[in-house]
């Protein structure tokens, strides 16, 4: 079963019972998987201004860079990220790397940057605000930092300074058990009846249909002769 908010807190004796109760409550929360089709969609970017610098060596350690300023909006399926500034890292197309030509990182900042994504099945909306969103489209992981506030419609809220969010699975992890500054605050909504699954992928483009298997060599096509 998926746990919407998996977190690590500082193990303090006075809070041990409360933490155990919190974990038990999280364990029975409703599933909240991210919209699977998002990973197959193009990334679209809009901004008031852009400046690009190509890699000098076309190696994996020297990516192409694009700086974006002013009302930056990045969209990939149901994922939408907004901010004041963004830097996009693209693997050079001639790099000897399996991700050549792909966007491998996008760092978005603002007061505050905002990210949203639709849940798979019930089409609930996840929104988050943070001072910085560091998104890796290859691993699907977004690192959120600075005044992080997450709202999962119908499920609950999260407040903290740091979170890892997987846009493919919907998994979240936050907190730092080694530091009091890493404490997290959760507000969990009471369990409600599960809504009917979406019949149209929540209105977003579906994943690409698998290609038909190739016919074995020597196989004749049917039809009139």
Backbone bond lengths (Angstrom), bond angles and torsions (degrees), N, CA, C in turn:
res aa  C-N    CA-C-N  psi(-1)  N-CA   C-N-CA  omega(-1)  CA-C   N-CA-C  phi
1 X - - - 1.463 - - 1.520 109.09 -
2 X 1.337 117.36 139.25 1.462 122.24 -178.24 1.525 110.79 -77.40
3 X 1.317 117.30 137.25 1.457 123.06 176.72 1.521 107.77 -107.52
4 X 1.360 119.32 108.80 1.465 121.45 -175.55 1.510 113.94 -54.40
5 X 1.315 118.30 -40.87 1.451 120.70 -176.82 1.532 109.32 -125.65
6 X 1.340 117.32 95.66 1.451 120.64 174.47 1.517 106.88 -95.41
7 X 1.308 118.24 125.76 1.451 118.14 -175.50 1.512 110.96 -142.56
8 X 1.341 114.35 160.93 1.461 122.66 179.37 1.515 108.11 -120.06
9 X 1.307 118.64 117.13 1.458 122.57 178.84 1.521 110.32 -110.05
10 X 1.311 115.67 162.28 1.455 120.51 174.38 1.522 108.63 -66.22
11 X 1.335 115.88 127.66 1.462 120.56 -175.30 1.516 109.81 -79.79
12 X 1.306 116.72 93.88 1.450 122.39 178.78 1.526 108.09 -106.11
13 X 1.328 116.94 135.12 1.461 120.94 -175.54 1.520 111.75 -56.82
14 X 1.331 117.42 -38.86 1.461 120.33 -176.90 1.509 112.82 -66.24
15 X 1.359 117.34 -22.91 1.461 121.03 -177.03 1.520 112.66 -108.47
16 X 1.338 117.32 6.72 1.458 120.13 -173.63 1.518 111.86 -60.91
17 X 1.341 117.99 -46.99 1.451 120.95 -178.42 1.512 111.01 -65.33
18 X 1.336 116.82 -41.64 1.466 119.98 -179.98 1.512 110.77 -63.46
19 X 1.328 117.44 -38.99 1.459 120.92 -179.49 1.518 110.69 -66.29
20 X 1.352 116.83 -41.93 1.458 119.94 178.93 1.522 110.77 -62.96
21 X 1.325 117.22 -41.48 1.466 120.47 178.30 1.524 110.68 -64.08
22 X 1.341 115.45 -39.05 1.460 118.94 178.96 1.509 111.85 -63.20
23 X 1.344 116.70 -42.82 1.460 120.62 179.01 1.518 111.00 -63.55
24 X 1.329 117.33 -38.12 1.456 120.49 179.10 1.519 110.39 -64.89
25 X 1.328 116.60 -40.61 1.462 119.73 179.46 1.515 110.96 -65.64
26 X 1.351 116.93 -39.63 1.454 120.46 -179.78 1.519 111.07 -65.68
27 X 1.304 116.96 -34.27 1.456 120.84 -175.80 1.517 113.05 -64.94
28 X 1.339 117.87 -21.97 1.463 119.66 -178.80 1.524 111.58 -104.68
29 X 1.340 116.68 10.25 1.461 119.67 179.07 1.517 111.01 -69.15
30 X 1.333 115.51 158.75 1.466 120.77 -177.47 1.516 111.52 -69.84
31 X 1.342 116.31 154.83 1.465 120.91 177.12 1.525 109.95 -63.45
32 X 1.343 116.64 146.27 1.465 120.47 -178.22 1.511 109.96 -146.62
33 X 1.322 116.67 54.16 1.457 120.03 -178.56 1.520 111.07 -69.16
34 X 1.337 116.46 144.37 1.452 121.48 177.92 1.531 109.93 -71.28
35 X 1.342 116.64 157.74 1.454 121.64 -178.40 1.534 109.27 -64.65
36 X 1.329 116.79 112.68 1.458 122.26 -172.94 1.526 113.05 -61.90
37 X 1.330 117.43 -32.91 1.462 119.96 -175.46 1.525 112.98 -69.02
38 X 1.345 118.33 -15.62 1.466 120.64 -177.28 1.523 111.95 -58.51
39 X 1.337 117.53 -37.46 1.460 120.88 -175.13 1.523 112.66 -66.81
40 X 1.349 118.19 -17.69 1.464 121.86 -178.85 1.528 113.12 -96.08
41 X 1.336 117.31 0.42 1.453 120.55 -176.02 1.531 111.99 -95.19
42 X 1.325 115.74 157.56 1.459 121.07 176.52 1.529 110.18 -69.34
43 X 1.324 116.21 153.18 1.456 121.05 173.37 1.521 108.46 -95.95
44 X 1.323 116.55 120.27 1.459 122.44 179.93 1.522 108.89 -107.48
45 X 1.347 116.77 137.00 1.459 121.31 -175.47 1.521 110.28 -130.50
46 X 1.342 116.09 134.02 1.466 122.23 175.26 1.521 109.06 -130.76
47 X 1.337 116.96 144.95 1.462 121.62 177.82 1.519 109.13 -163.20
48 X 1.329 116.06 165.33 1.467 120.03 178.57 1.521 112.24 -72.99
49 X 1.344 116.58 -31.50 1.470 120.31 -178.49 1.517 109.68 -149.13
50 X 1.335 116.21 149.67 1.468 120.94 -179.95 1.515 110.27 -144.36
51 X 1.337 115.81 145.68 1.460 122.26 175.62 1.523 108.13 -138.06
52 X 1.340 116.46 126.86 1.460 120.77 -177.35 1.524 111.14 -116.09
53 X 1.335 115.84 141.25 1.462 122.62 176.57 1.523 107.13 -129.11
54 X 1.338 116.20 120.01 1.454 119.82 -178.85 1.532 111.71 -80.20
55 X 1.318 114.33 154.39 1.459 121.18 178.46 1.526 110.42 -59.93
56 X 1.306 115.68 139.08 1.477 120.00 178.39 1.524 111.53 -84.59
57 X 1.320 116.53 -27.90 1.469 120.24 -175.84 1.529 113.46 -112.43
58 X 1.348 116.43 -11.12 1.476 122.25 -178.00 1.529 111.61 54.00
59 X 1.328 114.57 44.44 1.465 121.08 176.38 1.525 109.17 -116.97
60 X 1.331 115.34 166.65 1.461 120.57 -177.11 1.518 112.74 -63.46
61 X 1.338 117.54 -26.79 1.459 121.20 -178.63 1.529 113.20 -89.63
62 X 1.310 116.78 1.12 1.468 121.85 -178.52 1.532 108.62 -133.07
63 X 1.349 117.94 74.88 1.464 121.46 -174.17 1.521 113.69 -74.83
64 X 1.330 115.91 161.43 1.460 121.09 168.75 1.524 107.33 -70.06
65 X 1.338 117.31 139.54 1.462 121.44 -177.94 1.522 111.00 -119.90
66 X 1.327 116.14 139.12 1.456 121.91 173.56 1.517 108.46 -130.96
67 X 1.330 116.68 119.95 1.467 121.81 176.69 1.517 109.09 -99.39
68 X 1.323 115.86 131.28 1.458 122.56 -178.29 1.513 109.52 -120.49
69 X 1.336 117.20 138.67 1.459 121.27 -179.77 1.522 110.80 -135.29
70 X 1.337 114.63 143.36 1.450 120.70 173.63 1.523 114.50 84.22
71 X 1.322 116.96 106.53 1.469 122.75 175.48 1.526 111.27 48.95
72 X 1.319 116.56 54.11 1.463 121.75 -179.62 1.530 109.68 -73.59
73 X 1.333 116.00 130.57 1.464 121.22 178.55 1.527 108.06 -131.94
74 X 1.332 116.87 121.25 1.459 122.20 176.74 1.521 107.81 -115.39
75 X 1.346 116.43 130.69 1.465 121.31 -176.71 1.522 109.77 -129.55
76 X 1.334 116.18 133.23 1.467 122.56 175.03 1.527 106.84 -143.81
77 X 1.336 116.30 96.59 1.458 119.89 -174.46 1.516 109.57 64.56
78 X 1.348 117.10 -126.06 1.467 120.37 178.95 1.522 112.43 -83.65
79 X 1.348 117.24 -8.55 1.468 120.95 178.54 1.523 109.54 -76.39
80 X 1.317 116.25 127.23 1.469 120.81 175.47 1.514 108.08 -135.40
81 X 1.342 115.63 126.66 1.460 121.77 179.93 1.526 108.45 -122.33
82 X 1.327 116.59 130.21 1.462 122.17 179.55 1.523 109.82 -122.43
83 X 1.330 116.26 147.02 1.453 120.57 177.50 1.509 111.37 -168.19
84 X 1.332 116.20 177.73 1.462 121.57 178.48 1.525 111.86 -86.27
85 X 1.334 115.48 -31.23 1.468 120.46 -178.17 1.523 109.53 -145.18
86 X 1.331 115.92 149.11 1.469 120.31 177.66 1.521 109.42 -147.81
87 X 1.320 115.27 146.44 1.456 122.08 171.36 1.521 107.71 -122.79
88 X 1.329 115.78 124.84 1.457 121.25 -177.75 1.528 108.77 -109.90
89 X 1.326 115.22 130.62 1.458 122.45 -179.91 1.535 108.56 -108.24
90 X 1.340 115.78 121.79 1.460 120.60 179.12 1.530 109.75 -119.05
91 X 1.331 115.44 132.51 1.460 119.29 177.79 1.533 108.87 -66.19
92 X 1.349 119.89 128.94 1.465 121.34 179.58 1.530 110.84 -53.60
93 X 1.328 115.98 141.01 1.468 119.43 -175.23 1.530 112.73 -65.78
94 X 1.319 117.30 -23.39 1.465 120.00 179.23 1.533 113.21 -98.67
95 X 1.318 116.39 6.78 1.468 119.32 179.00 1.523 109.77 -68.93
96 X 1.318 115.94 144.10 1.464 120.31 178.62 1.529 108.26 -83.09
97 X 1.329 115.07 74.15 1.459 122.23 -174.90 1.524 108.33 -150.92
98 X 1.318 116.97 145.09 1.464 120.84 -177.64 1.525 112.48 -64.97
99 X 1.339 117.42 -18.15 1.460 121.10 179.27 1.524 113.07 -101.45
100 X 1.321 117.08 18.36 1.467 121.55 -179.86 1.527 110.56 -53.92
101 X 1.334 115.56 130.55 1.457 121.12 178.84 1.518 114.72 86.28
102 X 1.341 117.81 -4.52 1.467 121.10 -176.75 1.530 111.83 -101.02
103 X 1.337 115.01 152.85 1.459 120.33 171.18 1.525 107.27 -73.31
104 X 1.335 116.79 124.58 1.462 120.49 -176.45 1.534 112.70 -110.61
105 X 1.329 116.40 -11.25 1.464 119.02 179.69 1.520 109.63 -163.26
106 X 1.323 115.81 144.42 1.458 121.25 174.51 1.521 107.69 -141.21
107 X 1.331 117.37 121.10 1.461 122.31 -179.38 1.521 108.30 -110.26
108 X 1.334 116.27 118.48 1.464 122.24 -176.06 1.520 108.98 -117.78
109 X 1.328 116.96 131.32 1.460 121.63 178.64 1.521 109.90 -127.79
110 X 1.331 115.67 160.10 1.459 120.16 178.77 1.506 110.50 174.19
111 X 1.305 116.01 178.49 1.466 122.21 177.23 1.525 109.05 -117.52
112 X 1.290 119.79 74.02 1.460 127.65 -5.67 1.525 109.39 -109.71
113 X 1.363 115.16 165.54 1.460 119.46 170.91 1.524 107.54 -74.25
114 X 1.323 116.35 153.58 1.470 120.58 -175.70 1.533 109.49 -134.81
115 X 1.326 115.25 138.61 1.460 121.33 178.91 1.523 108.99 -131.79
116 X 1.334 117.10 142.07 1.451 120.47 175.88 1.524 110.15 -141.70
117 X 1.333 116.03 153.86 1.461 122.41 177.51 1.519 108.92 -156.21
118 X 1.325 116.00 147.86 1.465 121.56 179.48 1.522 109.99 -89.66
119 X 1.329 117.09 140.61 1.458 122.35 175.01 1.522 110.20 -74.58
120 X 1.318 115.58 143.58 1.461 120.68 176.93 1.526 109.23 -70.90
121 X 1.339 116.40 141.86 1.466 120.73 174.75 1.505 113.40 90.44
122 X 1.363 117.55 -69.57 1.464 118.93 -174.89 1.526 112.75 -93.78
123 X 1.330 117.80 -4.93 1.471 123.31 176.10 1.528 113.16 64.32
124 X 1.352 117.79 20.71 1.456 119.77 175.88 1.523 110.18 -67.66
125 X 1.325 116.91 152.50 1.455 121.60 -175.46 1.528 111.19 -102.48
126 X 1.340 116.32 129.64 1.454 123.05 172.16 1.523 107.76 -103.37
127 X 1.333 117.27 126.47 1.460 121.02 176.57 1.521 108.89 -126.56
128 X 1.321 116.23 146.72 1.460 120.25 177.61 1.521 110.29 -144.65
129 X 1.316 115.45 142.78 1.456 123.04 173.45 1.524 108.53 -115.97
130 X 1.335 116.92 141.13 1.461 122.00 178.48 1.519 108.74 -159.85
131 X 1.325 116.06 157.36 1.463 119.10 177.25 1.525 111.95 -69.95
132 X 1.352 115.68 -28.50 1.460 120.27 -178.26 1.526 109.66 -144.27
133 X 1.325 116.27 134.02 1.462 122.64 175.19 1.527 107.34 -123.10
134 X 1.330 116.26 116.34 1.465 122.65 -179.16 1.533 107.07 -110.69
135 X 1.334 116.31 102.61 1.460 121.65 -170.48 1.524 111.71 -108.39
136 X 1.330 115.94 131.20 1.465 122.43 177.45 1.526 108.22 -111.89
137 X 1.345 119.20 103.31 1.457 121.51 -178.38 1.529 113.57 -67.51
138 X 1.336 118.00 -14.98 1.465 121.06 -179.91 1.527 110.38 -79.59
139 X 1.332 116.80 -44.15 1.468 121.49 179.60 1.527 112.00 -93.97
140 X 1.350 116.61 -9.70 1.472 123.67 -178.81 1.527 112.50 70.03
141 X 1.320 118.77 13.59 1.468 121.26 -176.19 1.529 110.42 -100.67
142 X 1.329 115.26 130.64 1.462 122.06 174.33 1.524 108.18 -111.22
143 X 1.334 116.52 125.81 1.466 121.28 176.39 1.521 108.08 -98.31
144 X 1.317 116.63 118.10 1.453 122.86 -177.58 1.520 108.84 -105.43
145 X 1.326 117.43 134.23 1.464 119.61 -178.78 1.523 110.68 -145.48
146 X 1.346 114.29 147.11 1.457 120.68 177.13 1.520 113.56 85.56
147 X 1.341 117.11 99.97 1.465 121.04 176.32 1.513 113.59 57.41
148 X 1.325 117.06 45.45 1.469 121.22 -175.34 1.529 110.70 -73.44
149 X 1.329 115.62 128.34 1.465 122.36 174.24 1.523 107.65 -130.68
150 X 1.335 116.73 121.05 1.457 122.26 -179.60 1.521 108.98 -116.92
151 X 1.319 116.70 133.66 1.457 121.79 177.63 1.525 108.27 -125.49
152 X 1.324 117.20 115.06 1.452 122.23 174.95 1.512 107.42 -102.71
153 X 1.330 116.93 112.31 1.464 122.20 -174.26 1.521 111.08 -53.11
154 X 1.340 115.35 122.78 1.443 120.96 177.15 1.510 114.95 78.30
155 X 1.339 117.99 -1.14 1.462 120.54 -176.46 1.527 112.67 -117.02
156 X 1.320 117.05 -43.17 1.454 118.55 179.38 1.513 112.62 153.78
157 X 1.343 115.04 -174.59 1.452 121.83 -177.86 1.527 110.06 -128.60
158 X 1.332 114.46 157.39 1.456 122.21 176.91 1.521 108.12 -133.13
159 X 1.347 116.60 138.80 1.465 122.43 174.91 1.525 107.94 -131.61
160 X 1.319 117.35 129.66 1.456 121.24 179.43 1.511 110.75 -173.73
161 X 1.321 116.80 -174.04 1.459 121.27 -178.96 1.521 113.20 -104.79
162 X 1.333 117.74 -9.37 1.460 119.51 -177.29 1.524 109.91 -155.50
163 X 1.325 116.59 141.54 1.459 120.57 176.63 1.515 110.18 -155.60
164 X 1.339 116.03 145.06 1.450 122.71 169.64 1.527 107.16 -107.43
165 X 1.329 116.27 126.09 1.463 120.99 -178.62 1.520 109.36 -124.52
166 X 1.341 116.94 126.37 1.460 122.11 179.51 1.523 109.07 -96.08
167 X 1.333 117.24 113.12 1.460 121.36 -176.73 1.525 112.87 -74.36
168 X 1.343 117.31 -6.87 1.461 120.60 178.20 1.529 111.14 -94.26
169 X 1.324 117.30 -40.72 1.463 121.02 -177.64 1.524 113.43 -104.02
170 X 1.342 116.96 -20.99 1.455 120.47 -175.26 1.515 113.34 85.24
171 X 1.347 118.36 0.70 1.465 121.62 179.83 1.529 111.06 -65.07
172 X 1.339 115.34 143.32 1.455 121.62 177.35 1.524 109.43 -130.16
173 X 1.321 115.92 142.03 1.467 120.63 176.93 1.514 108.46 -141.68
174 X 1.332 116.31 135.04 1.457 119.13 -178.08 1.515 110.84 -152.49
175 X 1.334 114.59 173.31 1.459 121.46 178.42 1.510 112.41 91.96
176 X 1.315 116.02 165.48 1.461 123.11 178.53 1.525 107.47 -144.62
177 X 1.340 116.51 105.56 1.458 120.29 -175.43 1.521 112.88 -67.40
178 X 1.323 117.59 -10.43 1.469 120.02 -179.46 1.522 112.75 -93.34
179 X 1.346 117.15 -4.20 1.462 119.35 -176.16 1.526 111.24 -142.77
180 X 1.351 117.87 131.22 1.465 120.75 176.44 1.524 112.27 -59.62
181 X 1.343 116.89 -26.75 1.467 120.54 -179.47 1.523 111.40 -67.93
182 X 1.323 116.30 -14.75 1.458 119.66 -178.75 1.508 113.83 -90.59
183 X 1.354 118.25 9.17 1.461 120.69 -178.96 1.522 110.53 -62.14
184 X 1.341 115.00 149.77 1.457 120.66 -178.67 1.518 109.37 -121.41
185 X 1.326 115.77 160.30 1.462 122.45 178.37 1.506 108.62 -129.82
186 X 1.324 116.84 127.09 1.458 122.23 -177.76 1.519 110.26 -120.28
187 X 1.325 115.46 142.12 1.460 122.51 170.77 1.520 106.67 -124.95
188 X 1.348 116.66 113.56 1.465 120.46 -175.11 1.525 110.95 -108.10
189 X 1.330 115.83 127.75 1.449 120.85 179.18 1.529 110.22 -75.20
190 X 1.354 117.76 151.41 1.463 119.68 176.27 1.519 110.51 -64.49
191 X 1.334 115.94 151.65 1.453 121.33 -178.32 1.522 110.13 -66.33
192 X 1.334 116.27 135.96 1.457 121.98 178.06 1.517 109.17 -124.23
193 X 1.331 116.55 169.57 1.456 120.20 177.98 1.518 109.78 -61.06
194 X 1.321 116.18 137.74 1.455 121.20 -179.16 1.518 110.33 -72.11
195 X 1.354 118.34 125.56 1.466 120.50 180.00 1.515 111.38 -69.32
196 X 1.332 114.94 159.62 1.459 120.14 179.72 1.523 109.88 -65.65
197 X 1.353 118.35 141.21 1.468 121.38 179.22 1.525 111.43 -60.80
198 X 1.319 115.55 152.01 1.457 120.50 178.22 1.525 110.81 -69.42
199 X 1.342 115.71 140.29 1.461 120.43 179.35 1.529 111.47 -96.97
200 X 1.339 117.48 -5.62 1.468 120.28 -176.59 1.519 113.11 -131.98
201 X 1.352 117.04 31.16 1.466 122.35 179.32 1.521 111.26 56.27
202 X 1.327 115.83 37.49 1.467 122.83 177.07 1.531 112.60 60.29
203 X 1.340 116.68 21.98 1.455 120.87 178.44 1.509 115.07 84.40
204 X 1.340 117.89 2.39 1.462 122.15 -179.88 1.527 110.22 -101.82
205 X 1.355 118.14 157.37 1.476 120.72 178.22 1.515 111.11 -55.75
206 X 1.314 116.44 137.43 1.462 120.96 -179.75 1.512 110.89 -79.63
207 X 1.331 116.15 167.91 1.457 120.65 176.08 1.507 109.66 -63.79
208 X 1.335 115.87 152.92 1.459 120.47 179.85 1.525 109.75 -60.87
209 X 1.345 116.74 135.11 1.462 121.08 179.98 1.521 109.75 -69.33
210 X 1.343 117.34 141.04 1.466 119.56 179.87 1.529 110.86 -64.50
211 X 1.340 115.63 143.68 1.450 120.08 179.74 1.525 109.96 -74.66
212 X 1.375 117.83 144.72 1.465 119.62 179.03 1.519 111.08 -63.54
213 X 1.327 116.01 145.75 1.458 120.61 -179.03 1.523 110.40 -64.20
214 X 1.337 115.38 141.61 1.463 119.99 179.95 1.528 110.08 -69.28
215 X 1.337 117.02 144.16 1.462 121.05 178.54 1.516 110.52 -75.27
216 X 1.334 117.45 140.89 1.475 120.18 177.78 1.508 111.23 -58.37
217 X 1.321 115.69 148.39 1.457 120.49 178.53 1.518 111.20 -57.30
218 X 1.325 116.40 135.79 1.451 121.08 177.96 1.517 113.99 91.53
219 X 1.367 117.77 -5.73 1.448 120.49 179.24 1.503 109.89 -77.94
220 X 1.334 117.41 130.85 1.463 122.42 -179.55 1.533 109.51 -90.26
221 X 1.321 115.04 144.55 1.460 120.48 177.61 1.515 108.87 -77.66
222 X 1.338 115.69 146.46 1.460 119.94 177.35 1.512 111.17 -75.39
223 X 1.326 117.62 175.78 1.459 121.50 177.55 1.516 110.84 127.54
224 X 1.328 115.52 177.41 1.461 121.32 -178.26 1.520 110.37 -70.42
225 X 1.326 116.29 147.72 1.458 122.28 178.09 1.523 109.87 -115.63
